[in-house]
Each structure stands twice: as structure tokens, then as C-alpha cells.
Amino acid sequence: MKAVCCYWGYGLRIKLVLIGLLTGCLLLVSMCAGDSWINPLRMNALDHTIFLELRVPRVLIAFAVGGLLALAGAWFQVLLGNPLAEPYVLGVAGSASVGAVTGLMLLPESVWAMSLGAFAGAWVGIAVVMAFSHLGPSRVLLAGVVLAAFWAAVLALLLTLLPEHGLGRAFAWMMGDLSHSDIPVSILLMAWGAALGCGMLLSRSLDMLLLGERHAAALGVDVTSLRRRLLFLASAVTAVAVTAAGTIGFVGLIVPHLIRLIFGSLHRFVLPASAITGGLLLAMADTAARTVIAPADLPVGVLTAMIGVPVFLWLLLKRQS
């Protein structure tokens, strides 16, 4: 039995290494692709500037944001006991959108207005959600759905009042925009690493929570404390991702499902694989968004939804069969 477990763990580690290597290769392809292909081994001065100052930061931003969304999705699915849970289910993205549009209304000339407003709005949403953290998962989920509807109504009101010249900027942000992130790449990558590190520290407790609250409590897990920490951590990670890139859907829903089909339910493998695969998915989607109709950009959130819907339906059919 021990030999079988060791072999199984070794196989999962090999899969994780292969995903890492594939991700590195595809990220390099994303950095080279655009309205013109750049060969990193043969670059002139202009190519060098475009490659290092535009493409590399944008690909790394996409990787970090995608990884954060995938991690948040994996945590929310365990926290709420619902495989359909995703980073925006508790309304944090809605409150961030309200904050972003409010910032745009108050400071229309400021380049930081939407990011600062989104970050403040996201934390308002987190504070409201944390007020319900003592309730059971089903009630927290219900509260999140109601809050999301409330923030959507407030957002619709603000968009009605927003001056016409600000609508384009607001809609671009709400559909996902990786071209004008105000958060430095280094900060996002550190957030990605810190989130993954926190997740790995909680991985054993997450495995126990999957067995059910009673079983987890019997095995020594403080379920109430774990749920509060998970709720805060997942909401904070979502806040960072939304502040950096706007609302980008389906990454946090699809990637954890896909990874669990490949790696099973052990979170010491699920979390790093989700963080890497989520980053890769968003980086590749963004590459397609800026090359399909180059030199113009498609909203990356539109592409993730177009990719995500059929993939998720396929996953549902596969699980049913």
C-alpha cells in the first residue's frame, strides 16, 4: 500500500514538473507574439524595447492575475462546498467595480482613480462578507449572491450617471484589461507567491475539510477559524486580481475543475498546479486578445468567457459520464 502511494505521489510530481516546463515555453511564445513576431535571439533596439518594456510585463501580469484567480477559485470551492463557486461568487468583484466607477466619477483625469477605487471597493466588499463568516457555508453563499445582485444594481446606477466620455474606460475595465495595470509586476508576482505559500500551509487542513466539517473537526481542525481564514484570504486575493486587471471571468471556475481531473483532490498538488495553469490560461488568452485584430486589442474577459463556457460544459458532461 505504501509503495502504491509513493508511486502515485511520484506520478503527480512528474505531472506538476511537466506543467511547469510547458508553462515556461508557452509564456516565452506569448512574449514573442504580437502584431509582429519578435525573435528574442535576434532583436534590434526597437524590438528590445518592445519586448522588455511592453510584452514581458504584460505577460507576467496576466500570469500573476490568472494564478491568483485560480487559487481563489480553488479555495472558494472548498470553503463553500460547491463546485460551481468561483472568485466573484461573494460579490467582491461587484464591490470593486462600484469602487472603480466611483473613482472615475470623482477623479476623471487621474490615471490611478479606477485602481484606487477598485481596491477600496473590494475591501468594502470583503468587510461586508466577513460579517457573515460565522454563518454556515450555504448561508454565506446565499449572502454572497444577494450582495452581488446589490452591487450590480449600484453599478448600473453609477454607469447611468457617469459622463459619456468615461463610459469607454469603465466598460474596458469591467471586461478585463491587462494593458493598463497600475500595480507593478513585482508586486503582483509577490502576491502570487505569497498566496500560493499560504495555500500550501493550509493544504492539509483543506484536504480534511473536503471530508466534511465533522470529520475535519474530529481530526483536530478548527473548522470555524479555518473557514474565516479561507474567506479572508480568497477575498483578498480576488481583490488584488480585480484591482490589477478588472473583472475576468471563468479562470477561477474552470482551472480548479480541470486540475482536479488530472491531479485528484490533494491540495498540495492542486494548488500549485492551479496557480500555474491559471496564469498560463490567462496569458495565452491575452496573447490571442492582442493578436487576433492587431494592432487593436480585444477585451481579454470576452475571450476567457468564450473559451470557458464550452470547456466548462465539457467538464460537466465528463463528470456526469
C-alpha positions in Angstrom: 0.0 0.0 0.0 2.8 2.4 0.9 4.6 1.6 -2.4 1.4 2.4 -4.3 1.0 5.7 -2.5 4.7 6.6 -3.2 4.3 5.7 -6.9 1.1 7.8 -7.1 2.8 10.8 -5.4 5.8 10.4 -7.7 3.5 10.4 -10.8 1.7 13.6 -9.6 5.1 15.3 -9.1 6.1 14.4 -12.6 2.9 15.9 -14.0 3.5 19.1 -12.0 7.0 19.4 -13.4 5.7 18.9 -16.9 3.1 21.6 -16.4 5.8 24.0 -15.2 8.0 23.3 -18.2 5.2 23.7 -20.6 4.2 26.9 -19.0 7.7 28.3 -19.3 7.8 27.5 -23.0 4.3 29.0 -23.7 5.0 32.1 -21.7 8.0 32.7 -23.9 5.9 32.3 -27.0 3.4 34.8 -25.6 6.2 37.3 -25.1 7.3 36.9 -28.7 3.8 37.0 -30.2 2.0 40.2 -31.1 1.3 42.4 -34.1 4.8 41.4 -35.2 6.8 38.3 -34.1 10.0 39.1 -32.1 12.8 36.6 -32.1 14.5 37.0 -28.7 17.8 35.9 -30.1 17.8 38.5 -32.9 16.4 41.8 -31.7 17.2 45.3 -32.9 16.9 48.3 -30.5 13.2 48.8 -31.1 12.4 45.1 -30.7 14.4 45.0 -27.5 12.4 47.9 -26.1 9.0 46.5 -27.1 10.0 43.0 -25.7 11.3 44.1 -22.3 9.1 47.1 -21.6 5.8 46.1 -23.1 5.4 42.4 -23.7 7.3 40.8 -20.8 5.5 42.9 -18.1 2.1 42.3 -19.7 2.6 38.5 -19.9 3.8 38.4 -16.3 0.8 40.5 -15.2 -1.5 38.1 -17.0 0.3 35.1 -15.4 0.0 36.5 -11.9 -3.6 37.6 -12.2 -4.7 34.3 -13.7 -2.9 32.3 -11.0 -4.5 34.4 -8.2 -8.0 33.9 -9.7 -7.4 30.1 -10.0 -6.2 29.9 -6.4 -9.1 31.9 -5.2 -11.5 29.7 -7.1 -10.0 26.5 -5.6 -10.3 27.9 -2.1 -13.9 29.1 -2.6 -15.0 25.7 -3.9 -13.7 24.0 -0.7 -14.9 26.8 1.6 -18.4 26.8 0.3 -18.6 23.1 -0.6 -19.8 24.0 -4.0 -18.0 23.0 -7.2 -19.7 26.0 -9.0 -18.1 28.5 -6.7 -15.7 31.0 -8.2 -13.8 34.1 -7.1 -16.7 36.5 -7.8 -19.4 34.5 -6.1 -19.5 36.6 -2.9 -19.7 39.9 -4.6 -16.1 41.2 -4.1 -15.8 41.8 -7.9 -19.1 43.7 -7.9 -18.0 46.0 -5.0 -14.6 46.5 -6.7 -16.4 47.6 -9.9 -18.6 50.0 -7.9 -15.4 51.4 -6.4 -13.7 51.7 -9.8 -16.6 53.6 -11.4 -16.9 55.8 -8.3 -13.2 56.7 -8.5 -13.7 57.5 -12.2 -16.6 59.8 -11.4 -14.7 61.6 -8.6 -11.3 61.9 -10.3 -11.9 61.6 -14.1 -8.5 62.9 -15.0 -6.5 60.7 -12.7 -4.8 57.6 -14.1 -5.0 56.0 -10.6 -8.7 56.7 -10.0 -10.1 53.4 -11.1 -7.4 51.2 -9.5 -7.6 53.0 -6.1 -11.4 53.0 -6.3 -11.4 49.3 -7.2 -9.1 48.4 -4.3 -11.1 50.4 -1.8 -14.4 48.9 -3.1 -13.1 45.4 -3.0 -12.1 45.8 0.7 -15.6 47.2 1.4 -17.0 44.1 -0.1 -14.6 41.9 1.9 -15.6 43.6 5.1 -19.3 43.0 4.4 -18.7 39.4 3.5 -16.6 38.8 6.7 -19.6 40.0 8.7 -21.3 36.7 7.6 -18.3 34.5 8.1 -19.8 33.0 11.3 -22.7 31.5 9.3 -22.6 28.2 7.6 -21.3 27.8 4.0 -24.8 27.7 2.5 -25.8 31.0 4.2 -22.5 32.6 3.3 -23.1 31.6 -0.3 -26.7 33.0 -0.2 -25.4 36.2 1.3 -22.8 36.5 -1.4 -25.4 36.0 -4.2 -27.6 38.7 -2.7 -24.7 41.1 -2.2 -23.6 40.5 -5.8 -27.1 41.5 -7.0 -26.9 44.6 -4.8 -23.5 45.7 -6.2 -24.8 45.1 -9.7 -27.7 47.4 -9.1 -25.5 50.1 -7.7 -23.1 49.7 -10.6 -25.9 50.1 -13.1 -27.0 53.3 -11.3 -23.4 54.7 -11.4 -23.0 53.9 -15.1 -26.2 55.7 -15.8 -24.8 58.8 -14.1 -21.3 58.5 -15.5 -20.4 61.1 -18.1 -20.3 59.8 -21.7 -16.6 60.3 -22.1 -15.9 57.9 -19.2 -18.1 55.0 -20.3 -15.5 53.5 -22.7 -12.9 53.4 -20.0 -15.3 51.9 -17.5 -16.6 49.2 -19.8 -13.0 48.3 -20.9 -12.0 47.8 -17.2 -15.2 45.7 -16.5 -14.5 43.4 -19.4 -10.9 42.8 -18.3 -7.9 45.0 -19.2 -4.3 43.9 -18.8 -2.8 46.8 -20.8 -3.0 49.5 -18.2 -2.4 47.8 -14.8 -1.4 50.3 -12.2 0.1 47.6 -9.8 3.8 46.9 -10.5 4.6 43.5 -11.9 6.9 42.7 -9.0 4.1 43.3 -6.5 1.7 41.0 -8.4 4.3 38.3 -8.6 5.0 38.6 -4.9 1.2 38.4 -4.2 1.1 35.2 -6.4 3.9 33.7 -4.4 2.5 34.7 -1.1 -0.9 33.4 -1.9 0.5 30.1 -3.1 2.6 29.8 0.1 -0.4 30.5 2.3 -2.4 27.9 0.4 0.3 25.3 0.8 0.4 25.9 4.6 -3.3 25.2 4.7 -3.3 22.3 2.2 -3.6 19.5 4.7 -6.5 21.3 6.5 -8.2 21.8 3.1 -7.9 18.1 2.4 -9.6 17.3 5.8 -12.3 19.9 5.2 -13.2 18.1 1.9 -14.2 15.1 4.1 -16.9 17.2 5.8 -16.9 19.5 8.8 -17.5 16.8 11.4 -14.6 14.6 10.1 -12.3 17.6 9.9 -13.2 18.6 13.5 -12.6 15.0 14.7 -9.1 15.2 13.1 -8.2 18.3 15.0 -9.1 21.1 12.6 -10.6 24.3 14.0 -13.2 24.5 11.2 -14.6 27.9 12.2 -11.2 29.5 12.3 -10.1 27.8 9.0 -13.3 29.0 7.2 -12.7 32.6 8.3 -9.0 32.5 7.2 -10.0 31.0 3.9 -12.8 33.5 3.3 -10.4 36.4 4.1 -7.5 35.0 2.1 -9.6 34.1 -1.0 -11.4 37.5 -1.0 -8.1 39.4 -0.6 -6.6 37.6 -3.5 -9.6 38.3 -5.6 -9.4 42.0 -4.6 -5.8 42.2 -5.8 -6.6 40.5 -9.1 -9.6 42.6 -9.8 -7.7 45.8 -9.0 -4.9 44.9 -11.4 -7.0 43.7 -14.4 -10.7 44.3 -13.9 -13.2 41.5 -13.9 -12.1 38.5 -15.8 -14.4 35.5 -15.6 -14.2 31.7 -15.8 -10.5 31.4 -14.9 -11.2 30.7 -11.3 -14.1 28.4 -12.2 -12.6 26.2 -14.9 -9.0 25.8 -13.8 -9.6 24.1 -10.4 -12.1 21.7 -12.1 -9.6 20.8 -14.8 -6.7 20.4 -12.3 -8.7 18.1 -10.0 -9.5 15.8 -13.0 -5.7 15.5 -13.6 -4.3 15.5 -10.0 -7.2 14.3 -7.8 -8.1 16.2 -4.7 -4.8 16.5 -2.7 -4.3 20.3 -2.4 -0.5 20.1 -2.1 -0.7 19.3 -5.8 -4.0 21.0 -6.8 -2.9 24.5 -5.5 0.5 24.9 -7.3 -0.9 23.3 -10.5 -3.9 25.7 -10.4 -1.7 28.7 -9.8 0.5 27.8 -12.8 -2.3 26.7 -15.1 -4.5 29.7 -14.3 -1.6 32.0 -15.1 -0.9 30.2 -18.3 -4.5 30.2 -19.4 -4.9 34.0 -18.9 -1.5 34.7 -20.5 -2.5 32.7 -23.6 -5.9 34.3 -23.8 -4.3 37.8 -23.5 -1.9 36.8 -26.3 -4.8 35.9 -28.5 -6.7 39.1 -27.5 -3.8 41.3 -28.7 -3.0 39.4 -31.9 -6.4 38.5 -33.4 -7.2 42.0 -34.6 -3.8 43.6 -34.1 -2.9 46.4 -33.5 -6.2 46.7 -31.7 -6.9 44.7 -28.5 -9.9 42.5 -27.7 -11.1 42.5 -24.1 -9.5 39.5 -22.5 -12.5 38.8 -20.4 -14.6 38.2 -23.5 -12.1 35.6 -24.7 -11.9 33.8 -21.4 -15.7 33.6 -21.4 -15.8 32.3 -25.0 -13.2 29.7 -24.0 -14.6 29.0 -20.6 -18.2 28.2 -21.4 -17.7 25.3 -23.8 -14.8 23.9 -21.7 -16.9 24.0 -18.5 -19.9 22.3 -20.2 -17.5 19.6 -21.5 -16.2 19.1 -17.9 -19.8 18.8 -16.6 -20.5 16.1 -19.3 -17.3 14.3 -18.5 -18.0 14.2 -14.8 -21.6 13.0 -15.4 -20.3 10.2 -17.6 
